[in-house]
Amino acid sequence: MNSAVKTLSFATLVGLSLFSCVPAKQYNLLKDNNTKCEEERSRLLRENDSLKIRVRELSAKSDLLEREKATLVSDSTKRQIAFLTLTQDYTKLQERYNDLNTAHEAILKGTQSETKKLLAEIQKAQLLLMQREDSLRGMEGQLSARSSKLNMAQGQLDSLARNLNEKNSALMELQAMLAKKDSISNALRQKVKNALTGFDGKGLTISQKNGMVYVSMEDKLLFKSGSFEIDARGADAIRELAKVLGQNTNINIMVEGHTDDVPYQGRGELRDNWDLSVKRSTTVVRLLTENKAINPTRITSAGRSEYLPIEAAKTPQARQKNRRTEIILTPNLDELMQIIEKN
């Protein structure tokens, strides 16, 4: 379940950081999606804590029932041994009783004193036999009660085992989906890297974080200073990336424009760094959507202005790093969300 929490955590953080500057209508939609993800994350955290507590309770109860079961089995075994012993004694007494009856019949013609003695022995044997019979019946009742209790304990253990198996199955399914998402991200990163090999070290970097692939392009690769018209070299890189994205239809795309903190000298339709970052983002989006295999519904465009710098220093080198366009690729999480909602 920790993997699920991490996944929802990065989804929430990315949602909060990526969608903050989208046009109002789309911003509200993304905000609703972010709220839902945050609620799901909180619910999963609570459910995970609850599940851990429940597993510990079930494990403790299971251990207690196992000890009771062992005690019952031990008692049952002792009772069965005692029952067998009484049965053997009863058989011997029955034989003795029969022998005495035979002897009694044989010596009826004997003396009166011998007859009384034999009668006393017979009465004593009969009394002892009755006591043994009563004891046997009591033992049978106790064994029956112990057996019923043992069956109930076994039923509880079986129910606990089924409950744990169901929870384990749900967790395994969730873990499998998370592993699948990570596998998709790894494969996508490699495909993007292979497609953009010719641009390595020329203002382009590819990284992977929190299950997402980040393609970051510095301004020197895409745009001239203060412009949102893309250079030919940068356009080639975008088109190569679009080929990969067109072949992987289960990937969502976020295009973010970033500027440095130097105030933009507004002219024409652009007023400030906000406008410049948004226009650069939409320029890249339009170039991506020239590839008809990419459904526009998969793409989100955002301008972050100067407010998400890579480096906070005021040096030319730091500002150059901050002037960038990031294309963030995220595997579709619909299947994962369905598993979470189902459980």
N, C-alpha and C positions, 0 to 999 in steps of 0.2 A: 504493500500500500504506500510506502514511502516514495516509490517511483511515481505512483499516480499523483501524489501531493506535489512532487517536484515538477511534474509536467504541468499541472494546473497553475503552479506558482509562476513558472516562466511564461505560460500563456497569459496570466494576469498582468505580470510586469511588462511583457511586450505590448499587450493591449493598451495599458496605461501610458506607456512611453511612445508608442507608435501612432496612436490615433488622436493625440491631443490637438493636432492642427488640421484636421480634415474639415471640409466645408460642413456647415451646420447640420444639414439633413443626414449626411453620412456619419458625421461625428456622433449624433444622437444614436444612430443605429449601432455604431461601434461601442458607444458608451453602454448601451443596453447589453450588448454581447459581453462586454467586460464585466458588467455587474453580475450577469449570469455566471460567468466563469468564476468570479470571486465568491459567489454564493456556493457554487459547486465545490470550490476549493475548501471553503469553511465546512461545508457538509461532510466532505471526504475526511477532513482532519478530525471532525467530531466522530464520524463513523469509524475511522481508523482507531481512535482512542477507545471508543466503546467496544470495538471488536477485540482489541487487545485485552481489555478488562474482562470481556465475556469469555475469551479463550482461557484466561487465567482461572476464572471461576469454574468453567467447564472442566479444565484440567484438574483443579483441586477436587471438584465433586467426583470426577472420574476416579481419581486416586482413592478417595474415601470409599466409593462403591466397590472398587477392586479389593480394598482391605476388608470391607464387610463381606464381600463375596468369598474371599479366602477363609475368613472366620467361619462363615456358614458352611463352606465345603468341609472345613476341618471338623466342625461340630457334627455335620451330617455323617462324616466318616466314622467318628467316634460312636455316634448313635447307632449306626448300622452294625458296628462291631459288637456293641452292647446287645443289640437286638438279636444278632446271631448267637451270642453267648446264651441269652435267655432262652432262645429257641432250642439250643442244644440241651440246656438244663431241663426245659420242659419235656423234651423227648425222653431224656433219662428218667425223669420223674414218672412219665407215663408208663415207661417200661417197668419201672420199680413198682408202680401201682398195679400193673397187670400181674407182675410176679407175686405181689402180696395177695392179690385176689386168688391167684392159682393156689398159693400156699394155704390161703384161708379155706378154700374149698377142700384142699387135701387134708387139712387137719381138723375139719369140723368134728371129726370123730374123736379128736384128742381131748385133753383135759380142759376143764373150764378156765383155769388160769392161763393156759397157753392161748386159748381162744380170745380172752379179754386182751391179752398182750398183742395179739395179731390185730384185733379190732382197733386198738389204740394207735398202732403203727399205721394202719390204713387211714384212720381219721386224720392223723397228723400229715400223712402224704397227700390226702385230699385237700386239706387246708393250704398246705404249701403249694400245691398245684393251682389252686384258685388264686393265690397271691401272685404266682408267676403269670397267670393268664391276665390278671388286672394290670400287672406291670407291663406286659407285652402290648396290651391295648393302649396304655398311656404312651408307650414309646412310639407306637404307630401314629398316634395323633400328633406328637411332637415332630416326628419326621415329616408328616404331611404339611404341617405349618411351616417348617423350615424350607421345604421344597417350594412352597408358594412364594415365600419371601425371596428365595434365591431367584425364582423366575421373574419376579418384579424387578429385582436389582439388575438382572440381565437385560430386561426390556429398557430400563433407563440408560444402561450403558450403550445399547444399540442405538437409541434415539440420539444420545450425545454424539456418537460416532457419525451418524448420518448428518447431523447439524454441522459438525466440523468439516466433514467431506464437502458439503455444499459450499461452505465459506472458502475452503481451500480451492475448490474448482473456480469460484468467482475470482479469487486473487490470481490464480494461474492464468485465467483468461485475460485479466487486465495486464499482467506482466508480459504476456505474449504480445498484446497489442502495443505496449510501450517498446518492447524489443523490435517489433516490426517497424514502428515509427522511426526508431534510431537507425535501423538498417536502411530505411528509405533515405534518411538524411545523409548517411555516410555514402550511399551510392550516388545520390544527387551531387554531393560535394565533389566526388571524383569525376563525375561526368562534366560538371561545370569547369573544374580545373583542367581537364583534358581539352575542352572546347576553347578555353581561353589561354592556352599555353603560350601563345605568341605574345601575350601582353604582360607576362610576369616581369616584375621589376620596372614597369613603365607606368606606375601610378595605379596599379590594380592589385588588390589583395583578396584572398578567399579564406574565410574562417568558418568554424562551426561552434555554436554555443547554444546550450539549452535546447538541443534538438532542432535548431534552425541553422540554415546556411546563409552567411553574410557575404555578399559580393560588394566590396567597397571600391569606388573609382574616384581618384582625386580629380580636381578640376583640370589639371594639366593634361589629362587624358580626354576629357569631355568638352569643357567649355573654356572660352577665353574670359579674362577678368571682366566681371560685371555683365556678362552676356548669358543668355539662355539658349543660344543657337549652338547645337552640338557640332563638334569637329568631326571630320571624316574618319579619322582614326578611331575616335570614341564610338562613332556610329557602327563601325565594323565590329567592335567588341560587343555592342548591344545586340546586333543582329546574330552573332554567333551564340550569345547567351539565349536569344529567343528560340533558336533551333532546338536547344536542349529543353527549354520550358515547353515548347510545343509538343515534344514527345513525352512529357511527363505531366499528364493532365490532372493528377491528384495533388499538385503543388499550388499553394496560394502565394501570391506575389505582393509584396509591399515595397513601393519605391519612395525613398525619403531624400529630399534635398536638404543640404546643410551648408551654411555659410560661416565665415569667421565673424569676429566681433567688430570689424571695421564698418562704421555706418555707410550704408549704400547711398550714393548721391542720386536720388530719384530723378528719373527722366522718363518721359513718355508714359507708358502704361504701368511702369514699376515705380513704387513709392519707397520701398525699404527692403531690408533683408528678408522679411517675410515673403513679400511678393517674389523676390528673386528665387528663393528656395522652392517655392511652390511651382513657379514656371519651369524651373530646371527639372523638377520631378515629373510634371506633365509632358515635357518634351521627351523624356525617356519613355514614359508610358506610351505615347503615340508611336514611337519607334518600335517598341515591343509589339504593339497590336497590329503593326504591318504584317506580322506573321499570323495568318488566318487560323492557324492551329491553336492559338492562344485565345481563350474565351475572355472577353473583357471583364466578366463577372468575377474572375479570379484575381483581379488587380485592384490594389488600393494605392492612391497617390497621396503623399503628405509632404508638407514643407515644415522643417524644424527650425528654420532661421539659424541664429547663432547659439541656441539654448541647449544644445546637446553636444558640446565639444569633446573631442578625443583627448586634447590637452588644454589645460587652463592657462598656460603661459601666454604672455603677450609678445612672444618672439615671432619673427617671420616663419621659422620652421614649424612652430606649433600652429600658426594660423593656416599654413599651407595644408597641414594634415586635416584641420577642421573643415576646410573647403572641400566637400566631397559629396558624392551621391551614393547612397547605399540601397542595394536591392536585396531585400530580406525574403528568403524562400522558406515556407513553412509547410510540412506535410499536412494534408487534410485530416482533421481530428474528429470527423463525424462518427466513425466507427468507435473511437475511444469514448466519445461522449455518450453514445448509445449504451455501451457497457456500463458506464458510470450511472446513467439514469436507470438502467434495468436493475441495478443492485442497490 
